[in-house]
Amino acid sequence: MIGAEVIQHNLLVLHTGGTIGMRPGPRGFAPSQGALLKTIAGTPQLHDPAVGVGERGGRPLFTTPPFAAGVRVRYEVLEYAPLLDSANLELSHWARLAEDLGRLHDHYDGFVVLHGTDTMVFTASALSFMLEGFAKPVVLTGAQIPLGRLRNDALGNLLGAIEIAALHPIPEVTLFFHHRLLRGNRARKHDASSLDAFDSPNLPPLATVGIHVQLNDALILPADPRPLRVRTELSPHVGSLRLYPGITGAVLENLLRPPLEGLVLETYGAGNGPERADLLALLREASTRGVLILNVTQCSRGHVRGDYQAGRALAEAGVIAGGDLTSEAAMAKLALVLGQRACSGWTRDVQVRLLQTPLRGEMSG
């Protein structure tokens, strides 16, 4: 209790690295351990200066000024060591993050993950599949300009993510950036230099933050009713190939060799590819020996369909239609589905069915 105001929400912010907490160094912007925490403590919109920085479980504890109706949000920050530029993230980092979220699920009302923008949509997609039965909000955010710079986008993104996670809890893995809340496994980074860096081409935003927070209730998924289970078994033997005119059989043959287990095939238009006998034979042979090949379109919008002969030839070779999956969500979903082969005994038929079934709202039904 602070005066007549009530602390109604307790969040955990997990700081993995990224531009939001970077400082300039001799080789350009790089993660700086502890820098973000100092900046938050000195930013009155993120921490009320009248309230001392607390500590809980060895982690700094911050308190926002009051939001609507006098509600403050208290949040701890778990800073990973080392902090990483998201270009350096590996599957093991996804596993650690998912395990921490699962372990701490019952101790907080919601979670914010600070992350670099380059691979944020890969992580958001992976977490959406790995956190089975996770009934609380997980909001990923970051920045194009560090919070420590005078002019930045970090403040609005972090404050918006905290507000969404605390006051408008949506039990999904989402991505908040530049006033919009996107489903994490539907988002794509579409601009390397604009502050409006992310889009969700095949699904409108779940919420838009302007003068008021406007929720798109019809799109928000209900809480997953299953018991909490964190699936960290991911196959690292997943690749991606963007088709291009003149691709040689040697290129495809080399890519399809073991240890490859899954391939995201980025095709033309509505899921089409060249009807060359050598390429189709290579795809058929790989599919027959167990490689899962998932067909997604190179286009930002639309989905894979069977309207054209060139697309049906791929399907007849064993290529699996991926609907309107983004390539990032397809990579994450393939890695998870293939990772369950050993630990859960999922057969190929089960894997194919799951790849074509919406699991976390990642594709249209």
C-alpha positions as CSV (number, residue, x, y, z in Angstrom):
1,M,0.0,0.0,0.0
2,I,1.4,3.4,-1.0
3,G,-1.0,6.1,0.3
4,A,-4.4,5.2,-1.1
5,E,-2.9,3.3,-4.0
6,V,-2.7,-0.5,-4.1
7,I,-0.1,-2.8,-5.6
8,Q,-2.3,-5.2,-7.5
9,H,0.1,-6.8,-9.9
10,N,3.5,-8.4,-9.6
11,L,5.5,-9.1,-12.8
12,L,8.8,-10.6,-13.7
13,V,10.9,-8.9,-16.4
14,L,13.4,-11.3,-17.9
15,H,16.2,-9.3,-19.6
16,T,18.0,-11.5,-22.1
17,G,19.9,-8.7,-23.9
18,G,19.3,-6.7,-27.1
19,T,19.4,-3.1,-28.1
20,I,17.1,-1.9,-25.3
21,G,19.9,-2.2,-22.7
22,M,23.0,-1.7,-24.9
23,R,25.7,0.9,-24.6
24,P,28.1,2.1,-27.4
25,G,31.5,0.4,-27.4
26,P,34.6,0.4,-29.5
27,R,33.0,-1.9,-32.1
28,G,29.5,-0.5,-32.0
29,F,26.5,-1.1,-29.7
30,A,26.8,-4.1,-27.4
31,P,25.1,-5.5,-24.3
32,S,26.2,-4.0,-21.1
33,Q,25.6,-5.9,-17.8
34,G,23.7,-3.8,-15.3
35,A,23.2,-0.8,-17.6
36,L,19.5,-1.3,-18.1
37,L,18.9,-1.6,-14.3
38,K,20.6,1.7,-13.6
39,T,18.6,3.4,-16.4
40,I,15.3,2.0,-15.1
41,A,16.0,3.2,-11.6
42,G,16.5,6.7,-12.9
43,T,13.5,6.8,-15.3
44,P,10.5,8.1,-13.4
45,Q,8.0,6.6,-15.8
46,L,9.4,3.1,-15.0
47,H,10.2,3.5,-11.4
48,D,8.7,6.1,-9.0
49,P,11.6,8.0,-7.4
50,A,9.6,8.3,-4.2
51,V,9.8,4.5,-3.8
52,G,13.1,3.0,-3.1
53,V,14.5,0.3,-5.3
54,G,13.8,-2.9,-3.4
55,E,15.1,-6.4,-3.7
56,R,13.5,-9.8,-3.7
57,G,15.3,-13.1,-4.1
58,G,18.5,-11.2,-5.0
59,R,16.7,-9.3,-7.9
60,P,16.0,-5.6,-8.0
61,L,12.4,-4.7,-7.4
62,F,10.9,-1.6,-9.1
63,T,7.5,0.1,-8.7
64,T,5.8,2.1,-11.4
65,P,3.8,5.3,-10.8
66,P,0.1,4.7,-10.7
67,F,-1.7,3.5,-13.9
68,A,-5.4,3.9,-14.2
69,A,-7.5,3.8,-10.9
70,G,-4.4,4.3,-8.8
71,V,-2.9,0.9,-9.7
72,R,0.8,0.5,-9.5
73,V,2.8,-2.4,-10.9
74,R,5.7,-3.9,-9.0
75,Y,8.2,-5.8,-11.1
76,E,11.4,-7.7,-10.5
77,V,14.1,-7.9,-13.2
78,L,15.9,-11.1,-13.8
79,E,19.0,-10.2,-15.8
80,Y,20.7,-13.0,-17.6
81,A,24.5,-13.3,-17.7
82,P,25.9,-12.9,-20.2
83,L,23.4,-10.6,-21.9
84,L,23.3,-11.4,-25.6
85,D,22.7,-9.7,-28.9
86,S,19.8,-11.7,-30.2
87,A,21.8,-12.6,-33.3
88,N,23.8,-14.9,-31.0
89,L,20.8,-16.8,-29.5
90,E,20.8,-20.6,-29.8
91,L,18.2,-23.3,-29.1
92,S,19.7,-23.8,-25.7
93,H,18.8,-20.2,-24.8
94,W,15.2,-20.8,-25.7
95,A,15.3,-23.9,-23.5
96,R,16.7,-21.9,-20.5
97,L,14.2,-19.1,-21.0
98,A,11.2,-21.6,-21.3
99,E,12.4,-23.5,-18.2
100,D,12.6,-20.3,-16.2
101,L,9.2,-19.2,-17.2
102,G,7.8,-22.6,-16.3
103,R,9.5,-22.7,-13.0
104,L,8.3,-19.2,-12.0
105,H,4.8,-19.5,-13.5
106,D,3.0,-19.7,-10.2
107,H,5.0,-16.8,-8.5
108,Y,4.0,-13.9,-10.8
109,D,0.9,-12.5,-12.4
110,G,2.7,-12.1,-15.8
111,F,6.0,-11.9,-17.6
112,V,7.8,-9.5,-19.9
113,V,10.8,-10.7,-21.9
114,L,13.3,-8.1,-23.1
115,H,14.9,-9.3,-26.2
116,G,16.9,-8.1,-29.3
117,T,14.7,-7.4,-32.3
118,D,16.7,-9.5,-34.8
119,T,15.5,-12.9,-33.7
120,M,12.6,-11.8,-31.4
121,V,9.9,-13.5,-33.6
122,F,11.9,-16.8,-33.6
123,T,11.9,-16.7,-29.8
124,A,8.3,-15.7,-29.6
125,S,7.2,-18.5,-31.9
126,A,9.3,-21.1,-30.1
127,L,8.0,-20.1,-26.6
128,S,4.4,-20.3,-27.9
129,F,5.0,-24.0,-28.7
130,M,7.3,-24.8,-25.8
131,L,5.0,-23.4,-23.0
132,E,2.2,-25.8,-23.1
133,G,-0.6,-25.0,-20.6
134,F,1.0,-21.7,-19.7
135,A,-2.0,-19.6,-18.4
136,K,-0.3,-16.2,-17.9
137,P,0.8,-13.5,-20.3
138,V,4.3,-13.5,-21.7
139,V,5.0,-10.3,-23.6
140,L,8.2,-9.9,-25.6
141,T,9.5,-6.4,-26.3
142,G,12.7,-4.6,-27.1
143,A,13.8,-1.5,-28.9
144,Q,15.5,-0.1,-32.0
145,I,17.2,2.6,-29.8
146,P,18.6,1.9,-26.3
147,L,16.7,3.1,-23.2
148,G,19.8,5.0,-22.2
149,R,19.7,7.3,-25.2
150,L,17.9,10.6,-24.9
151,R,15.6,9.9,-27.8
152,N,14.5,6.3,-27.8
153,D,11.6,3.9,-28.5
154,A,12.5,1.7,-25.6
155,L,10.6,3.6,-22.9
156,G,7.2,3.3,-24.8
157,N,7.8,-0.3,-25.6
158,L,8.8,-1.4,-22.1
159,L,6.1,0.7,-20.4
160,G,3.5,-0.6,-22.8
161,A,4.5,-4.2,-22.3
162,I,4.3,-3.8,-18.5
163,E,0.9,-2.2,-18.8
164,I,-0.4,-5.0,-21.1
165,A,1.0,-7.8,-19.0
166,A,-0.4,-6.4,-15.8
167,L,-3.6,-4.6,-16.6
168,H,-4.8,-6.4,-19.8
169,P,-3.4,-9.9,-19.2
170,I,-3.7,-12.0,-22.4
171,P,-2.7,-15.7,-21.8
172,E,-0.6,-15.9,-24.9
173,V,3.0,-15.4,-25.9
174,T,2.8,-11.9,-27.6
175,L,5.1,-9.2,-29.0
176,F,4.5,-5.6,-28.1
177,F,6.2,-3.0,-30.2
178,H,5.4,0.5,-31.4
179,H,1.9,0.7,-29.8
180,R,0.7,-2.7,-31.1
181,L,0.4,-6.1,-29.5
182,L,0.9,-8.9,-31.9
183,R,0.5,-12.7,-31.5
184,G,4.1,-13.8,-31.2
185,N,4.0,-16.6,-33.6
186,R,2.3,-14.5,-36.3
187,A,4.8,-11.6,-36.1
188,R,7.6,-10.7,-38.5
189,K,10.3,-8.1,-38.4
190,H,9.7,-6.1,-41.6
191,D,11.9,-3.0,-41.1
192,A,15.5,-2.9,-40.0
193,S,15.6,0.9,-39.3
194,S,12.0,2.1,-38.6
195,L,10.7,2.3,-35.0
196,D,7.7,0.4,-36.4
197,A,9.8,-2.7,-36.9
198,F,7.2,-5.5,-36.7
199,D,4.1,-6.5,-38.4
200,S,1.6,-9.4,-38.4
201,P,0.7,-9.8,-42.0
202,N,-2.0,-12.5,-41.7
203,L,-3.6,-11.5,-38.4
204,P,-4.6,-8.1,-37.1
205,P,-3.1,-6.9,-33.8
206,L,-4.5,-8.3,-30.6
207,A,-4.4,-4.8,-29.1
208,T,-3.6,-1.3,-30.1
209,V,-2.3,1.2,-27.5
210,G,-3.2,4.9,-28.1
211,I,-5.0,7.2,-25.8
212,H,-6.8,4.0,-24.6
213,V,-5.9,0.4,-24.9
214,Q,-8.1,-1.2,-27.5
215,L,-8.3,-5.0,-27.3
216,N,-9.4,-7.2,-30.2
217,D,-11.2,-9.6,-28.0
218,A,-12.4,-11.8,-30.9
219,L,-8.8,-12.8,-31.7
220,I,-7.5,-13.4,-28.2
221,L,-7.1,-17.1,-27.4
222,P,-8.6,-18.5,-24.2
223,A,-6.1,-19.8,-21.6
224,D,-4.7,-23.2,-22.4
225,P,-6.6,-25.6,-20.1
226,R,-4.0,-28.3,-20.1
227,P,-1.6,-28.8,-17.2
228,L,1.6,-26.8,-17.5
229,R,4.3,-28.6,-19.4
230,V,7.5,-27.1,-20.7
231,R,8.7,-28.8,-23.9
232,T,12.4,-28.1,-24.3
233,E,13.2,-31.0,-26.6
234,L,14.0,-29.2,-29.9
235,S,15.6,-30.7,-33.0
236,P,18.6,-28.6,-34.1
237,H,18.6,-30.4,-37.5
238,V,16.1,-28.1,-39.2
239,G,16.9,-25.9,-42.2
240,S,15.4,-23.4,-44.5
241,L,15.6,-22.9,-48.2
242,R,14.2,-20.0,-50.2
243,L,13.5,-21.2,-53.8
244,Y,14.9,-19.1,-56.6
245,P,14.9,-19.5,-60.4
246,G,17.7,-21.7,-61.6
247,I,18.3,-23.5,-58.3
248,T,20.4,-26.6,-59.0
249,G,19.8,-30.1,-57.9
250,A,23.2,-30.2,-56.3
251,V,22.3,-27.4,-53.9
252,L,19.1,-29.1,-52.9
253,E,20.7,-32.5,-52.6
254,N,23.4,-31.2,-50.3
255,L,20.9,-29.5,-48.1
256,L,18.7,-32.6,-47.8
257,R,21.5,-34.9,-46.7
258,P,21.6,-36.2,-43.1
259,P,21.6,-35.0,-40.4
260,L,18.8,-32.8,-41.7
261,E,15.4,-33.8,-40.2
262,G,13.2,-30.9,-41.3
263,L,13.2,-28.3,-44.0
264,V,11.1,-25.1,-44.3
265,L,10.7,-24.7,-48.1
266,E,9.9,-21.1,-49.0
267,T,8.0,-21.3,-52.3
268,Y,6.6,-18.9,-54.8
269,G,3.1,-17.4,-54.5
270,A,0.5,-19.8,-53.3
271,G,3.0,-22.6,-52.6
272,N,4.4,-23.3,-56.1
273,G,7.8,-24.5,-57.2
274,P,9.6,-25.6,-60.4
275,E,8.2,-28.8,-61.8
276,R,11.6,-30.2,-62.6
277,A,12.0,-33.9,-62.3
278,D,15.4,-33.8,-60.6
279,L,14.2,-31.5,-57.8
280,L,10.9,-33.3,-57.3
281,A,12.8,-36.7,-57.1
282,L,15.1,-35.3,-54.4
283,L,12.2,-34.0,-52.4
284,R,10.4,-37.3,-52.7
285,E,13.4,-39.3,-51.7
286,A,14.0,-37.1,-48.6
287,S,10.4,-37.3,-47.6
288,T,10.4,-41.0,-48.0
289,R,13.3,-41.5,-45.6
290,G,11.6,-39.3,-43.0
291,V,12.6,-35.7,-43.6
292,L,9.6,-33.4,-42.9
293,I,9.5,-30.7,-45.6
294,L,7.1,-27.8,-44.8
295,N,5.9,-25.5,-47.6
296,V,5.4,-21.8,-46.7
297,T,5.0,-18.9,-49.1
298,Q,7.7,-16.3,-49.7
299,C,5.0,-13.7,-49.8
300,S,4.2,-11.6,-46.7
301,R,0.5,-12.2,-47.0
302,G,-1.6,-15.2,-48.1
303,H,-1.2,-18.9,-47.7
304,V,-0.2,-22.1,-49.4
305,R,-3.0,-23.5,-51.5
306,G,-3.3,-26.4,-54.0
307,D,-4.7,-24.3,-56.8
308,Y,-1.8,-24.7,-59.3
309,Q,-0.2,-27.8,-60.9
310,A,3.2,-26.5,-59.8
311,G,2.0,-26.6,-56.1
312,R,0.4,-30.0,-56.4
313,A,3.6,-31.5,-57.8
314,L,5.3,-30.5,-54.5
315,A,2.5,-32.1,-52.5
316,E,2.7,-35.3,-54.5
317,A,6.5,-35.4,-53.7
318,G,5.7,-35.4,-50.0
319,V,6.0,-31.7,-49.2
320,I,3.6,-30.7,-46.4
321,A,1.4,-27.6,-47.0
322,G,2.0,-25.0,-44.2
323,G,-1.0,-22.8,-44.7
324,D,-0.2,-19.2,-43.7
325,L,2.6,-20.0,-41.3
326,T,5.4,-17.5,-41.2
327,S,8.8,-19.0,-42.0
328,E,9.9,-18.2,-38.4
329,A,7.0,-20.0,-36.9
330,A,7.4,-22.9,-39.3
331,M,11.1,-23.3,-38.2
332,A,10.1,-23.2,-34.5
333,K,7.2,-25.6,-35.0
334,L,9.3,-28.1,-37.0
335,A,12.0,-28.0,-34.3
336,L,9.5,-28.8,-31.6
337,V,7.6,-31.4,-33.5
338,L,10.8,-33.2,-34.5
339,G,12.2,-32.9,-31.0
340,Q,9.3,-35.0,-29.7
341,R,10.1,-38.0,-31.9
342,A,12.4,-39.5,-29.3
343,C,11.0,-38.2,-26.0
344,S,7.3,-38.6,-26.7
345,G,7.3,-41.2,-29.5
346,W,5.4,-39.1,-32.0
347,T,5.1,-40.9,-35.2
348,R,5.5,-39.3,-38.6
349,D,1.7,-39.3,-39.1
350,V,1.2,-37.5,-35.8
351,Q,3.9,-35.0,-36.7
352,V,2.4,-34.2,-40.1
353,R,-1.0,-33.8,-38.6
354,L,0.3,-31.4,-35.9
355,L,2.3,-29.4,-38.5
356,Q,-1.0,-28.8,-40.3
357,T,-3.1,-28.1,-37.2
358,P,-3.2,-24.8,-35.3
359,L,-1.6,-25.4,-31.9
360,R,-1.2,-21.8,-30.6
361,G,-3.0,-19.7,-33.1
362,E,0.0,-19.7,-35.4
363,M,-2.0,-20.5,-38.5
364,S,-5.5,-20.2,-39.8
365,G,-7.7,-23.3,-39.3
